[in-house]
Amino acid sequence: MVQKFQAVSFGISTDSEVLAHYNITGNTISLFRLVDNEQLDLESKDIESIDATKLSRFIEINSLHLVTEYNPATAIGLFNSMIQIHLLLMMNKASPEYEESMHRYQNAAKLFQGKILFILVDSGVKANGKVISFFKLKESQLPALAIYRTLDEEWDTLPRAEVSVENVQNFCDGFLGGKRLRENHESEEKTPKVEL
């Protein structure tokens, strides 16, 4: 496990002071995420049947931010993520609605953690225009949500989206259930998969 996750520090403790400091009362596997100072604990019922695959999944999923901002540095990691469905919020970070929208988007991300990777695409960054055009959206249709499945390149959009937990949840649930909002998506030519 240590070989696979070389960027993650591993440790074992039985010291009662250490356990008390982290509010650990029994056998626990905890991940301490430095980016937001979160302590994420693997549930005790899952520890009993833990194997390398389950532990790897716990580390991979919980090492991610709730929302990852799209940029050249994160793009490769996003495409290589084990989570195959990505939800993109395309919005200008300079917008007056940004802070509140982002807060609601993060709350929605908690509902789909480990199932859908939540991404922010700042439409105020000129280079991100190709991401927006990939989903056949125009600046006038933003903020917008776009959902994309890497396995078969299926996608859908929700232009001029009000970013609320309910709207995000309904859009994601609809996509997962096979419902598409985009018209004529079957007849469109598939855009070749490119690094955005």
Backbone as numpy.savetxt, mean C-alpha at the origin, in Angstrom:
# Nx Ny Nz CAx CAy CAz Cx Cy Cz
16.09 -16.75 7.86 15.26 -15.56 7.86 16.14 -14.30 7.86
17.19 -14.32 8.65 18.08 -13.17 8.74 18.73 -12.91 7.38
19.06 -13.97 6.65 19.66 -13.81 5.31 18.70 -13.12 4.35
17.42 -13.46 4.42 16.43 -12.91 3.50 16.15 -11.44 3.78
16.17 -11.05 5.04 15.83 -9.68 5.45 17.04 -9.01 6.08
18.06 -8.79 5.30 19.30 -8.23 5.83 19.15 -6.79 6.32
18.13 -6.09 5.84 17.92 -4.70 6.28 17.14 -4.64 7.60
16.68 -5.78 8.08 15.90 -5.84 9.32 16.79 -6.38 10.43
16.83 -5.66 11.56 17.59 -6.14 12.72 16.73 -7.11 13.50
17.30 -8.24 13.88 16.59 -9.26 14.64 17.17 -9.34 16.04
16.34 -9.66 17.01 16.80 -9.84 18.37 15.83 -10.70 19.16
16.34 -11.29 20.23 15.53 -12.11 21.13 15.78 -11.60 22.55
14.70 -11.50 23.33 14.87 -11.06 24.70 13.95 -11.84 25.63
14.50 -12.15 26.79 13.70 -12.74 27.87 13.77 -11.84 29.12
14.43 -10.70 28.98 14.60 -9.76 30.08 13.26 -9.13 30.43
12.83 -9.26 31.68 11.52 -8.77 32.10 11.37 -7.25 31.95
12.45 -6.50 32.15 12.38 -5.05 31.98 12.15 -4.67 30.52
12.82 -5.36 29.62 12.65 -5.09 28.18 11.22 -5.44 27.77
10.74 -6.60 28.20 9.39 -7.03 27.84 8.35 -6.05 28.39
8.53 -5.60 29.62 7.59 -4.64 30.22 7.63 -3.30 29.47
8.81 -2.87 29.09 8.95 -1.61 28.36 8.12 -1.61 27.06
8.06 -2.76 26.40 7.33 -2.87 25.13 5.94 -3.49 25.31
5.46 -3.57 26.55 4.13 -4.12 26.86 3.94 -5.53 26.30
4.96 -6.35 26.42 4.89 -7.73 25.94 4.66 -8.62 27.15
3.59 -9.41 27.10 3.23 -10.24 28.26 3.38 -11.73 28.00
3.64 -12.12 26.78 3.80 -13.54 26.46 4.67 -13.69 25.23
4.69 -14.92 24.69 5.46 -15.15 23.47 4.93 -14.24 22.36
5.79 -13.40 21.86 5.38 -12.41 20.87 6.48 -12.21 19.85
6.07 -12.00 18.62 7.00 -11.54 17.59 6.58 -10.12 17.27
7.50 -9.18 17.48 7.21 -7.76 17.26 8.10 -7.22 16.16
7.51 -6.37 15.34 8.28 -5.65 14.32 8.23 -4.18 14.71
9.39 -3.57 14.84 9.47 -2.15 15.19 9.80 -1.39 13.91
8.79 -0.69 13.41 8.94 0.04 12.16 9.46 1.44 12.49
10.68 1.73 12.05 11.34 2.98 12.40 10.73 4.20 11.73
10.18 4.03 10.53 9.67 5.19 9.79 8.53 5.90 10.50
7.73 5.16 11.27 6.62 5.80 11.98 6.56 5.39 13.45
7.64 4.78 13.94 7.75 4.36 15.34 6.61 3.46 15.79
6.14 2.61 14.90 5.07 1.67 15.23 5.66 0.35 15.72
5.02 -0.24 16.71 5.33 -1.60 17.15 4.18 -2.47 16.67
4.49 -3.42 15.81 3.47 -4.30 15.25 3.71 -5.70 15.76
2.72 -6.27 16.42 2.86 -7.58 17.04 2.12 -8.64 16.24
2.77 -9.77 16.06 2.11 -10.92 15.45 1.18 -11.50 16.50
-0.06 -11.74 16.14 -1.04 -12.21 17.12 -0.62 -13.56 17.68
-0.88 -13.76 18.97 -0.43 -14.97 19.66 -0.98 -16.24 19.03
-2.21 -16.18 18.49 -2.77 -17.38 17.86 -1.99 -17.77 16.61
-1.35 -16.78 15.95 -0.57 -17.05 14.75 0.83 -17.57 15.07
1.33 -17.26 16.27 2.67 -17.69 16.64 2.74 -19.21 16.80
1.65 -19.81 17.27 1.64 -21.25 17.49 1.89 -22.04 16.21
1.40 -21.52 15.08 1.56 -22.24 13.81 2.52 -21.51 12.87
3.46 -20.76 13.43 4.37 -19.96 12.61 5.35 -20.85 11.84
5.57 -20.47 10.61 6.62 -21.11 9.81 7.34 -19.99 9.05
8.35 -20.34 8.29 9.16 -19.33 7.59 8.32 -18.51 6.62
7.36 -19.13 5.95 6.52 -18.41 4.98 5.66 -17.37 5.68
5.02 -17.77 6.78 4.15 -16.84 7.52 4.96 -15.70 8.14
6.13 -16.02 8.66 6.97 -14.98 9.26 7.47 -14.02 8.18
7.84 -14.54 7.03 8.27 -13.69 5.91 7.15 -12.75 5.50
5.95 -13.28 5.38 4.80 -12.45 4.98 4.54 -11.35 6.02
4.60 -11.69 7.30 4.40 -10.71 8.36 5.43 -9.58 8.25
6.69 -9.94 8.04 7.74 -8.93 7.94 7.57 -8.08 6.69
7.32 -8.73 5.54 7.19 -7.99 4.28 6.01 -7.02 4.30
4.87 -7.48 4.77 3.68 -6.64 4.78 3.83 -5.49 5.77
4.33 -5.77 6.94 4.39 -4.74 7.97 5.61 -3.84 7.86
6.56 -4.19 7.00 7.69 -3.30 6.76 7.29 -2.14 5.85
6.20 -2.31 5.15 5.73 -1.27 4.23 5.05 -0.14 4.99
5.11 1.04 4.42 4.33 2.16 4.95 2.87 1.89 4.64
1.96 2.50 5.39 0.55 2.40 5.03 0.34 2.98 3.64
1.00 4.10 3.37 0.94 4.73 2.06 2.37 5.04 1.64
2.74 4.60 0.45 4.07 4.84 -0.09 3.97 5.90 -1.18
4.81 6.91 -1.09 4.80 7.94 -2.14 5.58 7.44 -3.35
4.97 7.60 -4.51 5.61 7.19 -5.76 6.70 8.18 -6.13
7.89 7.67 -6.41 9.00 8.47 -6.93 9.99 7.50 -7.57
11.01 8.00 -8.25 11.94 7.08 -8.92 12.58 6.06 -7.97
12.82 6.45 -6.72 13.45 5.54 -5.77 12.52 4.42 -5.32
11.22 4.71 -5.21 10.28 3.68 -4.73 9.67 2.86 -5.86
9.76 3.33 -7.09 9.07 2.68 -8.22 9.46 1.22 -8.38
10.74 0.91 -8.31 11.19 -0.47 -8.51 10.64 -1.37 -7.41
10.70 -0.90 -6.17 10.18 -1.68 -5.06 8.68 -1.92 -5.17
7.95 -0.93 -5.68 6.50 -1.09 -5.83 6.18 -2.17 -6.85
6.89 -2.17 -7.97 6.65 -3.18 -9.00 7.06 -4.58 -8.53
8.02 -4.66 -7.62 8.50 -5.95 -7.13 7.81 -6.40 -5.85
6.84 -5.65 -5.39 6.14 -5.98 -4.15 5.38 -7.29 -4.29
5.32 -8.02 -3.19 4.55 -9.27 -3.19 3.05 -8.99 -3.23
2.65 -7.77 -2.91 1.24 -7.38 -2.98 0.95 -6.97 -4.41
0.04 -7.68 -5.06 -0.15 -7.54 -6.50 -1.22 -6.53 -6.90
-1.95 -5.99 -5.95 -2.96 -4.97 -6.28 -2.51 -3.66 -5.66
-2.44 -2.63 -6.50 -1.97 -1.32 -6.07 -3.10 -0.30 -6.25
-3.31 0.52 -5.24 -4.28 1.62 -5.33 -3.50 2.92 -5.30
-3.70 3.73 -6.32 -2.97 4.99 -6.43 -3.92 6.16 -6.21
-3.54 7.05 -5.32 -4.23 8.32 -5.16 -3.39 9.35 -5.90
-3.97 9.92 -6.95 -3.27 10.94 -7.73 -3.83 12.29 -7.33
-2.98 13.06 -6.65 -3.42 14.32 -6.07 -2.23 15.24 -5.91
-2.46 16.53 -6.03 -1.40 17.51 -5.85 -1.19 17.73 -4.35
0.04 17.52 -3.88 0.34 17.69 -2.46 0.22 19.15 -2.01
0.21 20.08 -2.95 0.05 21.50 -2.61 -1.42 21.90 -2.48
-2.32 20.97 -2.76 -3.75 21.24 -2.68 -4.17 21.50 -1.24
-5.12 22.43 -1.01 -5.60 22.69 0.35 -6.28 21.47 0.98
-6.79 20.57 0.16 -7.47 19.37 0.68 -6.51 18.22 0.95
-5.24 18.40 0.63 -4.29 17.28 0.70 -4.20 16.64 2.09
-3.97 17.42 3.12 -3.74 16.85 4.46 -4.92 15.99 4.91
-6.13 16.52 4.79 -7.32 15.78 5.23 -7.55 14.56 4.35
-7.37 14.70 3.05 -7.54 13.57 2.13 -6.54 12.47 2.44
-5.30 12.85 2.71 -4.25 11.87 3.01 -4.57 11.13 4.31
-5.07 11.85 5.29 -5.44 11.22 6.56 -6.52 10.15 6.33
-7.53 10.47 5.54 -8.60 9.50 5.25 -8.07 8.34 4.41
-7.17 8.63 3.48 -6.57 7.59 2.63 -5.76 6.61 3.49
-5.02 7.12 4.47 -4.26 6.26 5.37 -5.20 5.39 6.22
-6.30 5.95 6.67 -7.27 5.16 7.43 -7.86 4.04 6.58
-8.14 4.33 5.32 -8.65 3.30 4.42 -7.58 2.23 4.18
-6.32 2.64 4.12 -5.23 1.69 3.87 -5.16 0.63 4.96
-5.50 1.00 6.19 -5.48 0.04 7.30 -6.45 -1.11 7.05
-7.55 -0.84 6.34 -8.56 -1.87 6.07 -8.08 -2.92 5.08
-7.10 -2.56 4.26 -6.65 -3.46 3.20 -5.17 -3.82 3.34
-4.61 -3.63 4.53 -3.20 -3.90 4.74 -2.89 -5.36 4.43
-1.89 -5.57 3.59 -1.52 -6.92 3.19 -2.27 -7.41 1.96
-3.31 -6.68 1.54 -4.09 -7.07 0.36 -3.89 -6.10 -0.80
-3.84 -4.81 -0.47 -3.69 -3.76 -1.49 -2.60 -2.81 -1.02
-1.70 -2.48 -1.93 -0.63 -1.54 -1.65 -1.13 -0.13 -1.99
-1.15 0.76 -1.02 -1.64 2.12 -1.20 -0.47 3.04 -1.56
-0.66 3.79 -2.64 0.41 4.63 -3.19 -0.13 6.04 -3.40
0.71 7.03 -3.13 0.39 8.42 -3.43 1.22 8.86 -4.62
0.57 9.42 -5.62 1.26 10.00 -6.78 0.99 11.51 -6.73
2.04 12.29 -6.47 1.89 13.75 -6.39 1.77 14.30 -7.80
0.58 14.77 -8.15 0.35 15.29 -9.50 1.06 16.63 -9.71
1.58 17.22 -8.66 2.34 18.46 -8.78 3.76 18.23 -9.26
4.20 16.97 -9.31 5.53 16.63 -9.81 5.40 16.30 -11.29
6.07 17.08 -12.13 5.92 16.95 -13.58 6.20 15.53 -14.07
7.22 14.88 -13.54 7.59 13.53 -13.97 6.48 12.51 -13.72
5.57 12.80 -12.79 4.48 11.87 -12.49 3.35 11.93 -13.52
3.46 12.85 -14.46 2.45 12.96 -15.51 2.27 11.69 -16.31
3.36 10.92 -16.47 3.24 9.67 -17.24 2.44 8.61 -16.48
2.46 8.66 -15.16 1.63 7.74 -14.38 0.16 8.10 -14.58
-0.14 9.38 -14.53 -1.51 9.85 -14.69 -2.02 9.52 -16.09
-1.19 9.74 -17.11 -1.62 9.44 -18.49 -1.73 7.94 -18.74
-0.95 7.12 -18.03 -1.08 5.66 -18.16 -2.51 5.22 -17.87
-3.13 5.87 -16.90 -4.50 5.54 -16.52 -5.53 6.37 -17.28
-5.08 7.03 -18.36 -5.95 7.80 -19.25 -6.72 8.90 -18.51
-6.03 9.51 -17.56 -6.63 10.60 -16.79 -6.03 11.93 -17.20
-6.80 12.98 -17.01 -6.35 14.35 -17.28 -6.27 15.10 -15.95
-5.49 16.15 -15.96 -5.32 16.97 -14.75 -6.66 17.43 -14.19
-7.62 17.71 -15.07 -8.94 18.19 -14.65 -9.75 17.11 -13.93
-9.32 15.85 -14.01 -10.04 14.75 -13.37 -9.47 14.38 -12.00
-8.51 15.17 -11.53 -7.86 14.88 -10.26 -8.50 15.69 -9.14
-8.47 15.21 -7.90 -7.85 13.96 -7.48 -8.62 12.75 -8.02
-7.87 11.68 -8.23 -8.47 10.46 -8.76 -7.84 9.26 -8.07
-8.58 8.16 -8.10 -8.06 6.88 -7.63 -7.90 5.98 -8.84
-6.84 5.21 -8.85 -6.64 4.19 -9.88 -6.20 2.92 -9.17
-6.78 1.81 -9.57 -6.42 0.53 -8.98 -5.85 -0.35 -10.09
-4.80 -1.09 -9.77 -4.04 -1.82 -10.79 -3.61 -3.17 -10.22
-3.85 -4.24 -10.99 -3.40 -5.57 -10.59 -2.20 -5.93 -11.46
-1.05 -6.14 -10.85 0.18 -6.37 -11.59 0.17 -7.70 -12.34
-0.54 -8.68 -11.82 -0.53 -10.02 -12.41 -1.06 -10.03 -13.83
-2.19 -9.37 -14.07 -2.81 -9.39 -15.40 -2.97 -7.99 -16.00
-2.42 -6.99 -15.30 -2.46 -5.59 -15.74 -3.87 -5.04 -15.87
-4.82 -5.62 -15.17 -6.20 -5.11 -15.13 -6.20 -3.87 -14.25
-6.98 -2.85 -14.65 -7.03 -1.62 -13.86 -8.37 -0.93 -14.03
-8.62 -0.01 -13.11 -9.84 0.78 -13.15 -9.53 2.13 -12.51
-10.36 3.12 -12.82 -10.15 4.45 -12.26 -11.44 5.01 -11.68
-11.27 5.92 -10.76 -12.37 6.68 -10.19 -11.96 8.15 -10.25
-12.29 8.84 -11.39 -11.88 10.24 -11.54 -12.65 11.16 -10.61
-12.07 12.32 -10.37 -12.67 13.34 -9.51 -13.21 12.73 -8.21
-12.38 11.93 -7.60 -12.79 11.17 -6.42 -12.77 12.03 -5.16
-13.82 11.90 -4.39 -13.79 12.45 -3.03 -13.09 11.39 -2.20
-11.98 11.77 -1.58 -11.19 10.79 -0.84 -11.78 10.64 0.56
-12.65 9.65 0.70 -13.21 9.31 2.00 -12.95 7.82 2.22
-12.95 7.40 3.47 -12.73 5.99 3.76 -13.78 5.15 3.05
-15.02 5.60 3.08 -16.12 4.84 2.46 -15.93 4.72 0.94
-15.60 5.82 0.27 -15.40 5.78 -1.19 -14.23 4.87 -1.57
-13.14 4.99 -0.84 -11.96 4.16 -1.12 -12.31 2.69 -0.89
-12.98 2.40 0.22 -13.35 1.02 0.53 -14.29 0.45 -0.53
-15.29 1.21 -0.93 -16.23 0.73 -1.96 -15.53 0.49 -3.29
-14.63 1.38 -3.67 -13.90 1.24 -4.93 -13.02 -0.02 -4.90
-12.30 -0.21 -3.80 -11.44 -1.40 -3.66 -12.26 -2.68 -3.62
-13.32 -2.69 -2.81 -14.17 -3.88 -2.73 -14.78 -4.21 -4.08
-15.20 -3.18 -4.82 -15.77 -3.40 -6.15 -14.77 -4.03 -7.09
-13.54 -3.54 -7.08 -12.50 -4.09 -7.96 -12.19 -5.54 -7.57
-12.06 -5.78 -6.27 -11.78 -7.15 -5.80 -12.91 -8.09 -6.16
-14.15 -7.56 -6.22 -15.32 -8.36 -6.57 -15.59 -8.43 -8.06
-14.74 -7.82 -8.88 -14.90 -7.91 -10.33 -15.68 -6.77 -10.96
-16.11 -5.79 -10.17 -16.88 -4.66 -10.71 -15.91 -3.61 -11.25
-16.18 -3.12 -12.46 -15.35 -2.09 -13.08 -16.19 -0.86 -13.37
-15.65 0.31 -13.13 -16.33 1.57 -13.41 -16.02 2.06 -14.81
-14.84 1.75 -15.30 -14.41 2.20 -16.61 -15.22 1.52 -17.69
-15.71 2.28 -18.67 -16.47 1.71 -19.77 -15.52 1.19 -20.84
-15.96 0.15 -21.55 -15.22 -0.40 -22.68 -13.80 -0.84 -22.33
-13.58 -1.24 -21.08 -12.21 -1.63 -20.73 -11.77 -2.90 -21.44
-12.72 -3.72 -21.88 -12.37 -4.94 -22.60 -11.82 -4.64 -23.98
-12.36 -3.60 -24.63 -11.97 -3.33 -26.00 -10.69 -2.50 -26.12
-10.22 -1.95 -25.01 -9.01 -1.14 -25.07 -7.79 -2.03 -25.29
-6.86 -1.51 -26.05 -5.61 -2.24 -26.22 -4.86 -2.20 -24.90
-4.23 -3.32 -24.59 -3.42 -3.35 -23.38 -2.20 -2.47 -23.58
-1.94 -1.60 -22.63 -0.74 -0.79 -22.68 0.40 -1.67 -22.21
1.50 -1.74 -22.96 2.61 -2.58 -22.52 3.09 -2.17 -21.14
3.44 -3.16 -20.33 3.90 -2.90 -18.97 5.25 -2.20 -19.03
5.29 -1.02 -18.47 6.53 -0.26 -18.43 6.72 0.27 -17.03
7.96 0.52 -16.69 8.22 1.15 -15.40 7.80 2.59 -15.49
6.90 2.99 -14.62 6.36 4.35 -14.69 7.30 5.30 -14.07
